[in-house]
Structure formats: C-alpha cells, structure tokens
Amino acid sequence: MCLSIPSKVVEIDKEQNVAVVDTMGVTRKAGLDLVEEGSVKVGDYVLIHIGFVMNKIDEEDALESLKVYNEILAKLDDEERERLVLEDDNCENRTL
C-alpha cells in the first residue's frame, strides 16, 4: 500500500520540472507535471503519488500528519517498520 506522506519541497529544478522533497528525512525527486506551473515553491508541503506532486497541503495540516505518522512509527517494532519500508519501496514510479 502506498501512503501519501506530506513532503517538504527543498529544491526545484525548473529545467527538468521536478521538485526535490524531504519525506521524513528521505530525499527524493517528484515530477511537477501534474500541478500548475509556478504553484509549488521551496518550503511548501506537498502530497506525492507515483512519483508526481499531486497537490500542496497546508503547513499546519502537514505538520500534524507528520506528528501522527511519527507516533505510529514509535509504536511499531523493528520488523513492522522494515515491512512498511519495503512495501513503500514497491510503489511503482515513486521516484524519477
């Protein structure tokens, strides 16, 4: 199962039309082809699906979601966390 965890935009490459995002400490690239040009800026929080930014999310909502994700992760044992990471790695086209 793929979850759309809020990701913070840390860089934008206009030439390749991609954003570099930080998702809970993991940096990856996400395409900007599905959002209006110029609508996403460095510092924005976004939701990503199959390797593309789908939309922006309010910073307050993003931080609250990240807090809940961290609370869930803290309650999992190492084996459960590893399984979730492996499942996330199997989401098609999650990076460019």
PyMOL commands that set and color helices and strands:
alter all, ss='L'
color gray80, all
select helices_A, chain A and resi 59-75+78-89
alter helices_A, ss='H'
color red, helices_A
select strands_A, chain A and resi 7-13+18-23+26-31+45-49+52-57
alter strands_A, ss='S'
color yellow, strands_A
deselect
rebuild
show_as cartoon
